[in-house]
Amino acid sequence: MNLIIPMAGRGSRLRPHTLTIPKPLIPVAGKPIVQRLVEDISAIVGTPFENIGFIIGDFGTEVEENLLKIAEELGSKGHIFHQDKPLGTAHAVFCAESILEGKVIVAFADTLFKADFTVDDSADGVIWVQKVEDPRAFGVVQMDDDGIITNFVEKPQEFVSDLAIIGIYYLHDGKQLKEEIAYLIDNDIKDKGEYQLTNALENLKQKGWRFKPGAVTEWLDCGNKDAVVYTNQRILEFNKDQKMVSETANLVNSVLIPPCFVGQNATVVNSVIGPHVSIGKGSTVENSVINNTVIQEDSRLENKVLTNSMIGNTVTINGAGESLSLGDFTTIG
């Protein structure tokens, strides 16, 4: 089985944090979103993927090397594919056409989840969905009384279903999906200006494929600051029985209210931290009270009362606002 991870999106809703780092590399509970996604899927599947393909933009050599290392550590062969233009979900998947064969899982790297990942062998494909209040921003599915998906609708402006596709798919034959996407691209068949994966899936359905929905117990979006902070909170809760304070962290006259993550060589002095705080490696917090916050690497916070915040890399703050979203290399105070 192969795993394909499209992650070339610009992450504009998460600016300023994505001006300097791709959204899938934003850390939650001490690990980049994409690393958590790949590790979670690999753990659920239970056996190593033969190939893991990452579809990226121009993220630089260091990022590519880190992604290949993630695949290697999971016992898989890693591949880097580039999507130079945002031409849609189907086009993104097609960028990995060389490994789009056999059994395939496609997972878009802007979401984390808890789900029943049992693959129903009676289905040609499984599409994981979640009920949402406002489906207009999502692709949705409709189902018949037997639980078979009957229709895919991309971002419906009038209500047709509230079962949103969360961006994780299993297909028993990746080669057939590749052929359907190639047909869309060769014939310039677009929906809302892009090549949509739902159109390729609809074509497969018309040819007799049976798609079933996958059950999701929790869907964690990472689309904006508040969503990332909430996702960080939930991941910390999921992993609260694991050791999340580095042995090289330096805690001086401070109180840590779990669950929290404290990275390598981070320093906390005269502070109350937690619950639901992640402090990246090399960061320092002094004389502060902080909860429900993500602090990335090599930042320094002093004299702060901070909540529901997201602080980038190499940020310096000395006493300012109490609910912040600060990108990399920011200085306040």
C-alpha positions as CSV (number, residue, x, y, z in Angstrom):
1,M,0.0,0.0,0.0
2,N,1.1,3.6,-0.8
3,L,0.4,6.8,1.0
4,I,0.1,10.2,-0.8
5,I,0.2,13.4,1.2
6,P,-0.7,16.6,-0.8
7,M,0.7,19.6,1.2
8,A,1.4,22.3,-1.3
9,G,-1.3,24.8,-0.2
10,R,-0.3,28.3,0.7
11,G,-2.1,28.3,4.1
12,S,-3.3,31.9,3.7
13,R,-5.8,31.7,6.6
14,L,-2.9,30.9,8.9
15,R,-0.8,34.0,8.1
16,P,1.5,35.4,9.4
17,H,2.8,32.0,10.5
18,T,2.8,30.6,7.0
19,L,4.7,33.5,5.5
20,T,8.0,31.8,6.6
21,I,7.0,28.1,7.1
22,P,4.5,25.9,5.2
23,K,1.3,25.1,7.1
24,P,1.9,21.4,7.3
25,L,5.2,22.1,9.2
26,I,3.5,24.1,11.9
27,P,4.1,22.2,15.2
28,V,1.3,20.9,17.4
29,A,2.3,19.3,20.7
30,G,5.9,19.4,19.5
31,K,5.6,17.8,16.1
32,P,4.8,19.2,12.7
33,I,1.3,18.6,11.5
34,V,2.4,16.5,8.6
35,Q,4.6,14.3,10.8
36,R,1.7,13.6,13.2
37,L,-0.6,12.8,10.3
38,V,1.8,10.3,8.6
39,E,2.7,8.7,12.0
40,D,-1.0,8.4,13.0
41,I,-2.0,6.8,9.7
42,S,0.9,4.4,9.7
43,A,0.2,3.3,13.2
44,I,-3.5,2.6,12.4
45,V,-2.7,0.7,9.2
46,G,-0.2,-1.4,11.2
47,T,2.3,-2.2,8.5
48,P,4.8,0.1,6.8
49,F,3.7,1.7,3.5
50,E,5.8,0.7,0.6
51,N,6.0,4.3,-0.6
52,I,5.1,7.7,1.0
53,G,4.8,10.6,-1.5
54,F,4.8,14.3,-0.3
55,I,3.4,16.8,-2.8
56,I,4.9,20.1,-2.0
57,G,5.6,23.6,-3.3
58,D,9.0,25.3,-3.2
59,F,9.7,24.5,0.4
60,G,13.5,24.2,0.1
61,T,16.0,21.4,0.4
62,E,16.0,21.2,4.2
63,V,12.2,20.6,4.3
64,E,12.5,17.9,1.6
65,E,15.2,16.1,3.6
66,N,13.1,16.2,6.8
67,L,10.1,14.8,4.9
68,L,12.1,12.0,3.5
69,K,13.5,11.2,7.0
70,I,9.9,10.9,8.3
71,A,9.1,8.3,5.7
72,E,12.4,6.5,6.3
73,E,11.8,6.3,10.1
74,L,8.5,4.6,9.4
75,G,10.1,2.0,7.2
76,S,8.9,3.4,3.9
77,K,10.5,4.8,0.8
78,G,9.9,8.6,0.7
79,H,9.3,10.6,-2.5
80,I,9.1,14.3,-3.1
81,F,6.8,15.6,-5.8
82,H,6.3,19.3,-6.7
83,Q,3.0,21.1,-7.5
84,D,4.2,24.4,-8.9
85,K,0.7,25.9,-9.4
86,P,-2.5,25.5,-7.2
87,L,-4.6,23.7,-9.8
88,G,-6.8,21.8,-7.5
89,T,-7.0,18.6,-5.4
90,A,-7.0,16.2,-8.3
91,H,-4.0,17.9,-9.9
92,A,-2.2,17.7,-6.5
93,V,-2.8,13.9,-6.3
94,F,-1.8,13.4,-9.9
95,C,1.6,15.0,-9.2
96,A,2.4,11.7,-7.4
97,E,1.3,9.6,-10.5
98,S,4.4,7.4,-10.3
99,I,3.2,5.8,-7.0
100,L,-0.5,6.2,-7.7
101,E,-1.1,2.5,-8.2
102,G,-2.3,-0.5,-6.1
103,K,-3.9,0.2,-2.8
104,V,-3.6,3.8,-1.9
105,I,-4.4,6.2,0.9
106,V,-4.6,9.9,0.1
107,A,-4.5,12.3,3.1
108,F,-4.3,16.0,2.7
109,A,-1.9,17.5,5.3
110,D,-4.1,20.3,6.8
111,T,-6.1,18.2,9.2
112,L,-5.6,15.7,12.0
113,F,-8.2,13.2,13.1
114,K,-9.3,10.3,15.3
115,A,-11.2,7.7,13.2
116,D,-12.2,4.1,12.7
117,F,-9.6,3.3,10.1
118,T,-10.9,-0.2,9.3
119,V,-11.0,-0.7,5.5
120,D,-14.1,-2.4,4.3
121,D,-13.0,-5.0,1.7
122,S,-16.5,-4.9,0.2
123,A,-16.0,-1.3,-0.9
124,D,-13.8,-0.1,-3.8
125,G,-13.0,3.0,-1.8
126,V,-13.6,4.6,1.6
127,I,-14.0,8.3,2.1
128,W,-13.8,9.7,5.6
129,V,-16.5,12.3,6.4
130,Q,-17.6,14.4,9.4
131,K,-20.9,16.2,10.0
132,V,-20.5,20.0,9.9
133,E,-22.7,22.9,10.7
134,D,-21.9,24.9,7.5
135,P,-21.0,22.6,4.6
136,R,-20.6,25.4,2.0
137,A,-16.8,25.5,2.4
138,F,-16.4,21.7,1.9
139,G,-16.9,18.9,-0.5
140,V,-19.8,16.8,0.8
141,V,-21.3,13.4,0.1
142,Q,-24.8,12.0,-0.1
143,M,-25.6,8.4,0.8
144,D,-28.4,5.9,0.2
145,D,-30.2,3.9,2.8
146,D,-27.5,1.1,2.5
147,G,-24.7,3.5,3.5
148,I,-23.3,3.7,-0.1
149,I,-22.2,7.1,-1.3
150,T,-24.4,8.2,-4.2
151,N,-23.1,11.7,-4.9
152,F,-20.2,14.1,-4.5
153,V,-20.9,17.8,-4.4
154,E,-18.0,20.4,-4.2
155,K,-18.8,23.3,-1.9
156,P,-22.6,23.4,-2.3
157,Q,-24.1,26.8,-1.8
158,E,-27.5,25.3,-1.2
159,F,-27.9,22.5,1.3
160,V,-27.6,19.0,-0.1
161,S,-25.7,17.3,2.7
162,D,-23.8,18.1,5.9
163,L,-21.3,15.2,5.6
164,A,-18.1,16.9,4.8
165,I,-15.1,15.1,3.2
166,I,-12.2,15.6,5.6
167,G,-9.5,14.9,3.0
168,I,-8.7,11.3,3.7
169,Y,-9.4,8.6,1.1
170,Y,-8.7,4.9,0.6
171,L,-8.8,3.4,-2.9
172,H,-8.3,-0.2,-3.8
173,D,-6.8,0.6,-7.2
174,G,-4.8,3.8,-7.5
175,K,-4.2,3.3,-11.2
176,Q,-7.8,3.7,-12.1
177,L,-8.0,6.9,-10.1
178,K,-4.9,8.1,-12.0
179,E,-6.6,7.4,-15.3
180,E,-9.7,9.4,-14.3
181,I,-7.6,12.4,-13.1
182,A,-5.6,12.3,-16.4
183,Y,-9.0,12.4,-18.3
184,L,-10.0,15.6,-16.3
185,I,-6.6,17.3,-17.0
186,D,-6.4,16.2,-20.7
187,N,-9.9,17.5,-21.3
188,D,-9.5,20.6,-19.1
189,I,-12.6,19.6,-17.0
190,K,-12.6,21.9,-14.0
191,D,-15.1,22.7,-11.3
192,K,-14.8,26.2,-9.7
193,G,-11.7,26.8,-11.7
194,E,-9.8,23.8,-10.5
195,Y,-9.4,20.0,-11.2
196,Q,-11.4,18.5,-8.4
197,L,-10.7,15.1,-6.9
198,T,-14.5,14.7,-6.3
199,N,-15.0,14.8,-10.1
200,A,-12.6,11.9,-10.6
201,L,-14.3,10.0,-7.8
202,E,-17.7,10.7,-9.3
203,N,-16.5,9.2,-12.7
204,L,-15.3,6.1,-10.9
205,K,-18.7,5.8,-9.2
206,Q,-20.4,6.1,-12.6
207,K,-18.2,3.1,-13.7
208,G,-19.5,1.0,-10.9
209,W,-17.2,1.7,-8.0
210,R,-18.8,1.4,-4.5
211,F,-17.7,4.1,-2.0
212,K,-18.5,3.9,1.6
213,P,-18.0,6.5,4.3
214,G,-15.4,6.2,7.1
215,A,-16.4,7.1,10.6
216,V,-14.5,10.0,12.3
217,T,-14.7,10.4,16.0
218,E,-12.8,13.7,16.0
219,W,-11.7,16.0,13.2
220,L,-9.0,18.6,14.0
221,D,-8.7,21.4,11.5
222,C,-5.5,23.4,11.4
223,G,-6.7,26.2,9.1
224,N,-6.3,29.2,11.3
225,K,-4.7,30.3,14.6
226,D,-7.6,29.4,16.8
227,A,-7.9,26.0,15.1
228,V,-4.2,25.2,15.6
229,V,-4.4,26.2,19.3
230,Y,-7.4,24.0,19.8
231,T,-5.7,21.1,17.9
232,N,-2.7,21.5,20.1
233,Q,-4.9,21.2,23.1
234,R,-6.6,18.0,21.9
235,I,-3.3,16.4,20.8
236,L,-1.8,17.1,24.3
237,E,-4.9,15.5,25.8
238,F,-4.6,12.4,23.6
239,N,-1.0,12.0,24.6
240,K,-1.1,13.0,28.2
241,D,0.1,9.6,29.4
242,Q,3.3,10.0,27.4
243,K,6.4,11.9,28.5
244,M,6.2,15.3,26.9
245,V,8.9,17.3,28.8
246,S,12.3,17.0,27.3
247,E,15.1,15.8,29.6
248,T,17.2,18.8,28.5
249,A,14.4,21.3,29.4
250,N,15.3,23.6,32.3
251,L,12.5,24.3,34.7
252,V,13.4,26.8,37.5
253,N,11.0,27.8,40.3
254,S,8.1,27.1,38.0
255,V,4.8,25.2,38.0
256,L,3.8,23.0,35.0
257,I,0.1,22.2,34.8
258,P,-0.3,19.2,32.5
259,P,-0.8,18.3,29.8
260,C,2.1,20.4,28.3
261,F,4.9,19.9,25.9
262,V,8.3,21.4,26.6
263,G,11.0,20.9,24.0
264,Q,14.7,20.4,24.0
265,N,16.8,23.0,25.8
266,A,13.7,25.1,26.5
267,T,13.9,27.2,29.7
268,V,11.0,28.1,32.0
269,V,11.8,30.4,35.0
270,N,9.5,31.8,37.7
271,S,6.4,30.9,35.6
272,V,3.1,29.0,35.7
273,I,2.7,27.1,32.5
274,G,-0.4,25.1,31.4
275,P,-2.6,23.5,30.8
276,H,-2.4,23.0,27.1
277,V,0.9,24.8,26.4
278,S,3.6,23.7,23.9
279,I,7.0,25.3,24.1
280,G,9.4,24.6,21.2
281,K,13.0,23.8,21.6
282,G,15.4,26.6,22.6
283,S,12.6,28.9,23.7
284,T,12.6,30.7,27.1
285,V,9.7,31.8,29.3
286,E,10.3,34.0,32.3
287,N,8.0,35.6,34.9
288,S,4.9,34.6,33.0
289,V,1.6,32.8,33.3
290,I,0.7,31.0,30.1
291,N,-2.1,28.6,29.1
292,N,-3.7,27.2,25.9
293,T,-0.8,28.5,23.8
294,V,1.6,27.3,21.1
295,I,5.1,28.8,21.3
296,Q,7.5,27.7,18.6
297,E,11.3,27.5,18.6
298,D,13.9,29.9,19.8
299,S,11.5,32.5,21.1
300,R,11.7,34.5,24.4
301,L,8.7,35.6,26.5
302,E,9.0,37.7,29.6
303,N,6.5,39.2,32.0
304,K,3.5,37.9,30.2
305,V,0.0,36.7,31.0
306,L,-0.9,34.9,27.8
307,T,-3.8,32.7,26.7
308,N,-5.3,31.3,23.4
309,S,-2.2,32.4,21.5
310,M,0.2,31.2,18.8
311,I,3.8,32.5,18.9
312,G,6.2,31.9,16.0
313,N,9.9,31.2,15.8
314,T,12.5,33.6,17.1
315,V,9.9,35.9,18.6
316,T,10.7,38.3,21.5
317,I,7.9,39.6,23.8
318,N,8.2,41.6,26.9
319,G,4.8,42.3,28.4
320,A,2.2,43.1,25.6
321,G,-1.3,41.9,24.8
322,E,-2.9,38.8,26.2
323,S,-4.2,36.9,23.2
324,L,-1.7,37.0,20.3
325,S,-0.9,35.5,16.9
326,L,2.7,36.5,16.1
327,G,4.7,35.3,13.2
328,D,8.4,34.6,13.1
329,F,11.1,37.2,14.0
330,T,8.6,39.5,15.7
331,T,9.7,41.7,18.6
332,I,7.3,43.4,21.0
333,G,8.3,45.4,24.1
